[in-house]
Amino acid sequence: MIKYCLYPLLILLSAPAFGHSQQGSTTLQLWYFDPLTVTLLITTLILYVRGYFVLREKRRAQPAGFVRRTVYFLTGWLVLVIALCSPVDVLGEYLFSVHMVQHELLMLLAAPLIILSRPTSALLLGTPASGRLLLGKIIRQKSVTRYSGVLLSPLGAWLLHAAGLWAWHIPWLFNASLRSDAIHTLQHFSFVLIALVFWYAMMRNYQQRLGAVLYLFTTAIHASLLGALLTLSPVIWYTPYLKTTHKFGLTPLEDQFLGGIIMWMPAGIAFIAAGLYLTAKYLHTTDTETGTSH
């Protein structure tokens, strides 16, 4: 059991990978740079760095919070690079378990770090003036305001996250992402987007701690349920892995078992830990207010 739990890590550290597409060549290739993904990553970093220097000039004292948020953003951006361009992405096409590691990096690490960094000001200031004007016009549209308000509400964000997570794990759609680079990129983009919306809505409503706790615990339940279904399933959900897992000494069912465990345990623990933290904060605040009233 311990060997199986360590398998994805050992593979990432030592095993060579083959070409990015399962239908492509077998040339050794550990890093894969999808043009669209790399363009978005580099553009985002350039905009943030430009905005950072503008903000630094305005805040000459550089308060600790400003520096801390910058570290959050750069760390989250680096996690995105690791998840989307490193052997994690390449090996995810051959092992479902590594594919699940990739999704956890995107949704449970990179997204909350970026939201914690509160990057809006830096990104806007780093955008050319014409781009800011165009973005402002789009945001001020009544339809955009109405739908974004619904989407960024706790219920809207929760439903979007749940729908996206479960939909992309429907076998025919997940299989399609393994056979098409375009669908694969769309899958990653949508996972990052729904995770950003999810964590933004949660942190935006942070003061309503009981609601935030319910938000996190219910997400932990349905995400863990999906992981449990994968772990306990006696049949293979994603058929392309039938031809690839043997390259790394795993049967397809062992690989699916590992992937289910990775989705089940880390995701559940992360959401529950965040919920317990908010519960503790709520109880501490309540005790402080009670003590003050006496």
N, C-alpha and C positions, 0 to 999 in steps of 0.2 A: 504494500500500500504506500509506504514512504517513497519507494522507488518511483511509483507511478505519479505521485504528487510532485516529485522533483523533475520528472521527465521533460516538461516544457522548458524549464530553465536550463537543463543540461543541453537540450537540443539547440536552444538559442545561443548558448555559449560556444558550442563545439561543432555542430553539424553543418556541412555545406548545404546550400540550397540550390535549386535549379531555377531555370528561367521563370519570370513572373507569371506568365499565362500557363495554365496546365496543358494547354494544347500547343504550346510553343516549343522552343528548342530546349535541350538539356544542358546548356552552357551554365557553368557555375556562376552564380550571381547573388551576392548577399545583400546588396543595396539596390533598390529600385526607385527611380525618380519619375513618377507620373508627371508629365508636363503641367497639367492643370493644377494638381496638388501643390507642386513646387512653386508655381507662379503665385497661387493664393497665399502660401506660407511666407514667401519672400516679400510680397507686396504688403502683407499685414505687418511684418516686422519693420519694414522701411517706414510705413506710416506711423507706427508706434514710436520708433526711435526719433523721427522728425518731431512728432508731438511732444515727446519726452523732453527734448532740448528746449522747446518753447516753454513748457511748463516749468522746467528747471530755472529758466531765466526769470520767470514771473515769481517763482518761490525760491528766492536766493538762499534762504535759510535751510531749504530741503528738510522739512520735518520728517521724523522717523516714519510716519505713516506713508508718505510719498515714496520713500525708498523701499519700504516693505512691499507696497503694491507693485512697484516695478519688478522686484524679485519674483513676486507671484506670477506676473505676466510672462517674464522671460522663462521661468521654469515651466509654466504651462505650455508655452510655445515649443520649448525643447521636447517636452513629452509628446506633443503632436508630431514633431519630426521623427522621433524614435518610433512612434506607433505607425506612421504612414510611409516612411522612407527606408527604415532599417530592416534587418533580417526578420523582424517581427511581422512586417507586411508580406515579405516574400514567403516565409515559412507558413504563414496563415493560409496560403493557397494549397498547402500539402497536409497540414494538420489542423483539424478543427479546434483542438485544445489551444494552439497558439493563436488561432483566429479569435478565440474568446479572450485571451490575454490582451490582444490588440483592442478589442471593444471595451474592456475594462479600463485600459489606459486612456482611451478617448473620453469615456463617459464618467468615470469615477475619479480621475486624477486631473487630466488636462482641463476639462470644462469647468470644474469648481475653482481651480486655481486662476483661470482667466477671469471668471466672474468676481472672485475675491479681489482681483487687481483693479477692478473698476476702470477699465481701459477706455471708456467712451471719450473722455476729454482729450486724452493723448491721441487717439485715433482720428478724431475730428480735426484737431489742430494740425495733425500731420497730413491731412488731406488737402490738396490744392483748393483754393477758394472756389473755383468753378464747380468742383465736386461737392463742396459743402452746400453751395446754393442749390444744386440739383437735388441733393439729399433732403435739404430742408423743404423744398417744394413737394417732394414725394411724401414726406412724413406728415405734412400739413393737410394732405388729402383726407377728406372725411371718411372715406371707406377704409383707408389705411389706419387712421386713428381708431375707428370702431373695431376693426378686426384685430388689430394689435392689442387693444385693451382686453379683448376676450382671450386672445392667445396667451398673453402674459399674466393673466389672472391665475391664482393657484389651481383652480379646477381645470382651466383650459390647458395649462402647462402639464398638469398631471395626466390628463387624457391624451395629450399629444405624445408624451413620453411613453405611456403604456402602449398606445396604438403603434408607435414606431418600433418599439422593442419587439412586440409580439409579431407584427406584420413582417419584419425583416427576417424572422426566424421561421416563417412558413417555408416548408421544404422547397417548393418550386421557385420561390423568389430568392431564397438563399443560394440554391443551386445556380440560378441565373447569374448571381453576382460572382460566382466562381468561374463561370464560363465567359464572362464579358468584362473587360477592363472598365468600360464605360459604366456599367451597372455597379461594379465594385466601387468605383469612385463615388457614384451617387449614394451608395450605401454608407460610405464613410462620412460624406458631407452631411447626410441627413442625421446620422448618429451624433455628430458634433453639434449640429444645429439644435436638435431636440434636447440634448444634454445642457447646452448653454441656456436655452429657454427654461428648462426645468430648474436649474440651480439659481438662475436669476429670479424666477418667481418665488422660490423658497427664501432667498436672502432678502428680497424686496419686502417680504411679509414676515421678516424675522421677529419683529416685536410681538406679533400674534403667535406666541410660542406654542400654545396648545394646538392651534391649527397646523403649524409647521411640523409638529411632532406627528400628527395624524397623517400629514402629507408624506412624510418620510417612512413611517411604519407601513402604510398601505403599499407604498412602492416596493419596500423590502419584501412584502408578502408575495406580490405578483411576480417580481423579478426572480425571487427564490423558487417560486412554483415552476417557472419556465426552466430554471436550472435543474430542478428535481425531476421534471418530466424527461429531460435529456439524459440525466444520469441513470435513471431507472429504466429507460426504454430498452426493450430487448431487440429492437430493430433499428437499422441505420436510417437516420432522417435525411442525411445529405449524401447522395450517391456518388458525387465526384471523388469523395475521400476514399471510396472503396479501392481506387487504383493507386493511391498515393501514400497511405500511412505506412505501408510495409517498408518503404525506403528508410524509415526511422525506427524500425523494430517494434511497431505497434500494430495490433489489429484494428480495423475500423471501429469496432465496438469499444475497445479499450480507449481509443482516442476520443470517441464521443463521451464516454464515461468521464474522462478527465476534463473535457470541455464543459460538461454539465456541472461538475464540481466547482470549476473555476467561476462559472456564472453564479452558481448557487451560493457558495460560501463568501467570497470577497464582496459581492454586491450586497448580499444580505447583511453582512457585518458592517459595511460602510454606511448603509442607510440607517441601520439600527443604532450604530455608534453616534451618528449625527443626531438622531432622535433622542437618545439618552442624554447627550450633551445639552440639547435644548431643554429637555425636561429638568435637568439639574439646574440650569440657569433660571428657569421659571420658578422652581421651588425656592431657590436662593433669593430671588427677587421678592417672592411672596413672603418669605420669612423676614426679610429686611423691612418690608413695608409694615408687616404685623408688629415687628419689634419697635418700629418708629412710632406707630400709632399708640403703643402702650407708653 
